[in-house]
Each structure stands twice: as structure tokens, then as C-alpha cells.
Amino acid sequence: MSAPAYFGGVTVVTALGIAAAMFLRPAFGHTVLQWIGLESIPQAAPSSFYTVRVAPLLEAHCTSCHGAERQKAELRLDSFAAVLRGGKHGAVVMPGAARDSSLFTRITLPVTDDRAMPPSGKTPLNKDEITVIRLWLAAGASGTLPVKAIKGAPALVVPVKMPELDLAAVRRQRAPLAHEVSRLQRRFPGVIHYDSRSSADIEVDASLKGAAFGDDDLDALVPLRDRIVSANLSGTAVTDASAPLLASMKALRVLRLMNTKTTDATVQALASSKTLKVLAVAKATPGTLAPLRQRGVRVYEDLDVR
Amino acid sequence: MSDSPVTREIPHVRVWDAPTRLFHWAVVILIFISWLSADQGLMTIHLCSGLTLLALLLFRIGWGIVGSATARFSDFLHPPRKVVAYLRGLAGGDRQLYAGHNPAGGLMVVAMIAVLLAQAMTGLFSNDGLHFTGPLALLVSDDASTWLTTLHATIFNVILLFVWCHVVAVGFYVFVKGDNLVKAMFTGHKPYTHVPADAQVFFARSYVAFLLLLLVLTIGGVGWFIIQGGFLL
């Protein structure tokens, strides 16, 4: 046999082998055809039922094993084209026939079944999620059908994403007053706290100090006054002498003065506060409290709202 | 004188020893078993075939140092320019004879051993995210194991490419050059016309192969004991 004849034969046999593989593994076939441009790559519209309702479920339950990093059974479910392409065992989606689609049948098997998806140990889809998949398949597994076109889908539950705590940023915010806070915390144990782990705002709670905490002690907190958002001075020896200081607290939202010797004078001093939201006082006349109430400040009298 | 036709058998020369031939065909079978078992999700079989392949590869590396003449790396590892010169000669119809692997074939052997070794090693650290975890997967992070699993799958495609190249090249010798390398790899013998007249082919003793295999299995056994005993965790 001549070399050209041999390599011609090799080319033919190789081409036949690739064609057979494309036939036996349709997913591979679609990939090849799409790669060489003989088949268009299906795209889902951004506002389609697939993108809004189905894709997030696949992302949450399936793509850790059927995604970019890992392709169990040569199946990817991280794009509309990949979902339609299927995997090693063929198509997983039969448009219009949910019960013939392994994407649906696998997620409805009992967890004790070896073929159940997601596999045991992973969170299974709940009833609403399964309904979403079923309705989408029954409606033709479309990538363009808008959300409202598929009736009967359970309401969309949007998970709340908590922002990640940036401890370095919190440290930077606290830095200017950190030394003063530390010093005053040592002087008044249990009285001064940060509002939360993610905040540089300060809460003051001197109620447990009782009569041992007076105007002079409150005056010692002057370096922190711009950061104090809540002050519970109920039961302390604080008097109207502290009214100017309380009124100068630019961030104060909650102030409790139950069972103190403060009077209308303190309430009047607080009338100009733009941040105050909650005020609890022991003695005040209704006329004095009226402007605060008109501004939407919740005012409590003669009871401890702690 | 008899008028009957006389069939004259061309004398054959022994070029391949038994360990080399057994290694070759065992690797063929193990690659097939490994592919089939992974495809069907039979991961215990896949693990066994992979470990056997790894042991055979380590044996082959040792045999390439202490084995028979045609099995030694020093016999078939040539500088790139010699490989290119050989291929140029082949394309021009001028073929140099070699008792064992020719320079291009030798390069293929080394490349194939390297890629199979990489495949076996990555398999040890891989996991399928479900029911199977490679024997050494717990020694690395999840991310590393996942990455090595992806690499394991990718290397398989390289192996397929190498196998295709190997089969096409062997077919070229068989059908175009009339040199039946497949038969030689079964019988261990080549027609003397396909072997250089001055070829110095020597064969290592059988007990050397046996001791080498024993060494590999011992290392493998100790390794398995250490891994299964959790001494590395």
C-alpha cells in the first residue's frame, strides 16, 4: 500500500470514528457542531422564565457537579445551551414532556434511590422548586418565554444576601476614637459598647450604675458624643445639667431617661435633635413633648421600655 | 530434484523480551478497562486498574534502566535532531533499521509513559464528588482535588490522541513498510532483514524482572498500608 493511500484511509476511518462518537454521544456531537459553527448556540433571554426561575435553581442544586469545574456524566447545567445539549446518557430535557425528561425524573426520585438528584447528602429541591422545573419543561423548555407566560409557578423567593463583614474597614472606622473608648470602658465597666461587630457607633447603658452615675460621669463621655447612637440613663443621677451635652450628640437615636431628675428643660433642649427617634422620659408636660411627637419621635412616659 | 514449490521461512531474530511485551499488552488492556469502568461508574474496578497501571509504569521505568537492551531508555532515547532526521529519512523512502524502537517510536514510548504516569498520579488525588475519593485525595484541599480531577479527565483526551498517533504509526509500518510491528510485539521476534546486521541485543535475566516487580509491589503495598492506616493525615 502506498503512503498516500494509507493516510487517505486513516483520514476516512478517523472521520467515521468521530462521526460515530457524535452519533452515540449527542452532547459531544452538538459541542463539535457548535464549535465549528454548523449549529447555532442556543441563548436564553435575560428576562425569560429559564433565566429568572430555572437557572438559579440549577445553580443552587446542580452546577457544583455539573458545571465548569466538574462535569459528572459529561453533563453541564450552567448554561441554557449546555442544558439542552445533555450529557453522556443523552438529552436531559424533552421540551413539552416533563415526565420524559431526566432533569425532572431524577429530582423527583426518593432520596434512597441511587439515581436521585441531587445525590444523598446534598439538599434536595423542595416542592416549589420541582414545580418550577416541571412547568418550564411542560411549557417547552424555552429560553425566550417570559416569566409571566408560564402560569401557576410558585412565587419567586429572593434570598437575602448579607453583606460580608469587612473587619479591616470597621477597624479603620473605630481607629480615631479607639483609644478613648478603651480608656472609658476601663473607667466605666459594662457601660460603653460598640453598637455591633460591624459598627463604630457606640451605645451607652449606665442604668445598672444607678445613682453612682451622674452628670460628671456623663460629661466624661464628651470625646465620644459624635458616635453615641443610644444612651440608656434610666435610674441614674443625671439631671438637666446634662441637657446641653445630650442635645449636642449628633448621632443620638435612642435616649432613655426614666426615673431620673430630668425635667421639661431637657426635653426642650432635645427638641432640635434631628436624629432622635425614641425618647423615654419620667417627667414632662404634654405641651413640651408635642413638637417631638410631631416630628415622629416615639415618646414613652412613666414606663421603662428597655 | 523435486519440482514442488519450496517455502523459505525468513529467519527471525529475537528483539523483545517477555516483560516488555507483557507490559505493552497489559497497558493496552488496562487503558481500555480504565476507560470502560470510569464510563460506567464502576469506580472500584477503575481504582484497581489505575493502581495496576501505576505499578506497571513504575516497573517499566525500572526495566528501562536495568532491563534488556531494547527495553532500555538508553537504547531508544535519542536527541530531537536524530528524531527529525529519522522522520525525514522515512518520508524520503530511506529507512534506517533499529532492533528495538526507532527514534520516533522511542519518543512516543517516553511520552506515553509520562502521560500515563500523570494520569495515574492525578487519579490518586481525584474524587467524583459523590461516592468515590482517590486514595490520596484527602491529603490535598477540596479545590486541589477538584482541579486534579479535571486534569485527570483532560489527560485522558491526550491519551486518546497519543493512542491514535501510535496506532496510525504502527499501521504505517505494517501496511506501507511491510514491517509487522504488532506481530513482533506478540512473538518478540523480527525478520532478520528488519534488524541491523550489527545489532547487539542482550536480554536481562528473568529474576531481575521478578525482583523489580517485587520491589514495585512492596513499595506499593507499604504505600497502601500507610494511606489506609491514615498515617499521612
HADDOCK unambig.tbl for C-alpha pairs under 7 A between the chains (distance, minus, plus):
assign (segid A and resid 1 and name CA) (segid B and resid 175 and name CA) 5.99 0.50 0.50
assign (segid A and resid 1 and name CA) (segid B and resid 176 and name CA) 5.12 0.50 0.50
assign (segid A and resid 2 and name CA) (segid B and resid 176 and name CA) 5.87 0.50 0.50
assign (segid A and resid 3 and name CA) (segid B and resid 176 and name CA) 5.99 0.50 0.50
assign (segid A and resid 65 and name CA) (segid B and resid 129 and name CA) 6.95 0.50 0.50
assign (segid A and resid 69 and name CA) (segid B and resid 150 and name CA) 6.89 0.50 0.50
assign (segid A and resid 70 and name CA) (segid B and resid 150 and name CA) 6.58 0.50 0.50
